[in-house]
Amino acid sequence: MPATSELERMLRGASLRVTRPRVAVLAAVHDHPHADTHAIIGRVREDLGEVSQQAVYDVLAALTDARLVRRIQPPGSVARYESRVGDNHHHLVCRSCGAVADVDCAVGAAPCLTAADDHGYALDEAEVIYWGLCPGCSTASKS
């Protein structure tokens, strides 16, 4: 995790006011990639004590809008947040336990895939989700 001073610098660089909840949420996302909102709320409460769910939702929205965190939501899953932004990477999702892992682009530079017909759009990103079983679930299903 980046030091608190680095997190504060990131907030200021995004023209966001530095507050204890913003620093705590940003730290939680950095410490726990792909955590859902419930897990982030728990981590923030460990650091700050009582903080409302709405406050965490508001901070996550502000951080996402500022592109300091990325919100992902694989189909059938709750929203999750990560601090790896701006590189158009993709995700592996375990069908059994729901674990999520990062995977670099499938081929080449962003948007990683070439659309058969771009309909005139200026493409800048492709969202790819790979589905399967993580090593732990794959081993467990063989036993």
C-alpha positions as CSV (number, residue, x, y, z in Angstrom):
1,M,0.0,0.0,0.0
2,P,1.2,3.5,-0.7
3,A,2.1,5.6,2.3
4,T,-0.6,8.0,3.6
5,S,1.3,10.9,2.2
6,E,1.2,9.3,-1.3
7,L,-2.6,8.7,-1.0
8,E,-3.1,12.3,0.0
9,R,-1.0,13.4,-3.0
10,M,-3.1,11.2,-5.3
11,L,-6.3,12.9,-3.9
12,R,-4.9,16.4,-4.3
13,G,-3.7,15.5,-7.8
14,A,-7.3,14.6,-8.7
15,S,-8.5,17.9,-7.2
16,L,-10.2,16.0,-4.3
17,R,-10.2,17.4,-0.8
18,V,-8.1,15.2,1.5
19,T,-10.4,13.7,4.2
20,R,-9.9,10.8,6.6
21,P,-12.7,8.8,4.9
22,R,-11.2,9.3,1.4
23,V,-7.7,8.3,2.6
24,A,-9.1,5.3,4.4
25,V,-11.2,4.1,1.4
26,L,-8.3,4.6,-1.0
27,A,-6.0,2.7,1.3
28,A,-8.5,-0.1,1.6
29,V,-8.8,-0.4,-2.2
30,H,-5.0,-0.4,-2.5
31,D,-4.6,-3.1,0.2
32,H,-7.4,-5.3,-1.0
33,P,-7.7,-5.4,-4.8
34,H,-11.1,-6.5,-6.1
35,A,-12.8,-6.0,-2.7
36,D,-16.5,-5.5,-2.7
37,T,-18.2,-2.5,-1.0
38,H,-19.0,-4.6,2.2
39,A,-15.4,-5.6,2.6
40,I,-14.2,-2.0,2.0
41,I,-16.7,-0.7,4.6
42,G,-15.3,-3.2,7.1
43,R,-11.7,-2.1,6.5
44,V,-12.5,1.6,6.7
45,R,-14.4,1.0,10.0
46,E,-11.3,-0.8,11.4
47,D,-9.2,2.3,10.6
48,L,-11.7,5.0,11.5
49,G,-14.3,3.5,13.8
50,E,-17.9,4.2,12.9
51,V,-18.5,5.5,9.4
52,S,-21.7,5.3,7.5
53,Q,-22.2,3.0,4.5
54,Q,-23.4,6.0,2.5
55,A,-20.2,7.8,3.3
56,V,-18.2,4.9,1.9
57,Y,-20.4,4.7,-1.2
58,D,-20.0,8.4,-1.8
59,V,-16.2,8.2,-1.5
60,L,-16.1,5.2,-3.8
61,A,-18.1,7.2,-6.4
62,A,-15.9,10.2,-6.1
63,L,-12.7,8.1,-6.4
64,T,-14.2,6.3,-9.4
65,D,-15.2,9.5,-11.1
66,A,-11.7,10.9,-10.5
67,R,-10.2,7.6,-11.9
68,L,-8.2,6.9,-8.8
69,V,-10.1,3.5,-8.5
70,R,-11.8,1.4,-11.0
71,R,-15.2,-0.2,-10.5
72,I,-15.7,-3.7,-12.0
73,Q,-18.8,-5.8,-11.9
74,P,-18.6,-9.2,-13.6
75,P,-22.1,-10.5,-14.5
76,G,-23.8,-12.1,-11.5
77,S,-21.4,-10.5,-9.1
78,V,-21.5,-7.4,-6.8
79,A,-19.4,-4.4,-7.7
80,R,-15.8,-4.6,-6.8
81,Y,-13.0,-1.9,-6.7
82,E,-9.4,-1.9,-7.6
83,S,-6.6,0.6,-7.7
84,R,-5.0,-0.6,-11.0
85,V,-6.4,2.0,-13.4
86,G,-5.6,3.4,-16.8
87,D,-4.0,0.3,-18.4
88,N,-7.1,-1.5,-19.8
89,H,-6.3,-4.9,-18.1
90,H,-8.8,-7.6,-17.8
91,H,-10.0,-10.1,-15.2
92,L,-10.1,-13.8,-14.4
93,V,-13.2,-14.8,-12.3
94,C,-13.6,-18.1,-10.5
95,R,-17.1,-19.6,-11.2
96,S,-17.0,-21.4,-7.8
97,C,-15.7,-19.1,-5.2
98,G,-15.8,-15.7,-7.0
99,A,-12.1,-14.9,-6.7
100,V,-10.9,-12.3,-9.1
101,A,-7.4,-11.9,-10.5
102,D,-5.9,-9.4,-13.0
103,V,-4.7,-10.4,-16.4
104,D,-2.9,-8.2,-18.8
105,C,-4.3,-7.5,-22.3
106,A,-5.1,-10.4,-24.5
107,V,-3.2,-9.1,-27.5
108,G,-1.4,-5.8,-28.2
109,A,-2.2,-2.3,-27.0
110,A,-5.5,-0.9,-25.8
111,P,-8.3,-1.7,-26.7
112,C,-6.7,-5.2,-26.9
113,L,-9.2,-6.6,-29.3
114,T,-10.3,-5.4,-32.7
115,A,-14.0,-5.2,-33.2
116,A,-15.3,-6.8,-36.4
117,D,-17.3,-3.6,-37.0
118,D,-16.7,-0.5,-34.9
119,H,-19.7,1.3,-36.3
120,G,-17.7,4.5,-36.5
121,Y,-16.9,4.6,-32.8
122,A,-13.4,5.7,-31.7
123,L,-12.7,2.7,-29.5
124,D,-10.4,3.2,-26.5
125,E,-11.1,0.2,-24.2
126,A,-12.2,-3.4,-24.3
127,E,-13.6,-5.2,-21.3
128,V,-12.8,-8.9,-21.2
129,I,-13.7,-11.3,-18.4
130,Y,-12.2,-14.8,-18.4
131,W,-14.3,-17.4,-16.5
132,G,-13.1,-20.7,-15.0
133,L,-12.0,-22.2,-11.7
134,C,-9.2,-20.8,-9.6
135,P,-6.4,-23.2,-8.6
136,G,-7.9,-23.9,-5.2
137,C,-11.4,-24.7,-6.6
138,S,-10.0,-26.6,-9.5
139,T,-8.0,-28.8,-7.1
140,A,-11.0,-29.2,-4.8
141,S,-13.2,-30.3,-7.6
142,K,-10.7,-33.1,-8.6
143,S,-10.7,-34.6,-5.2
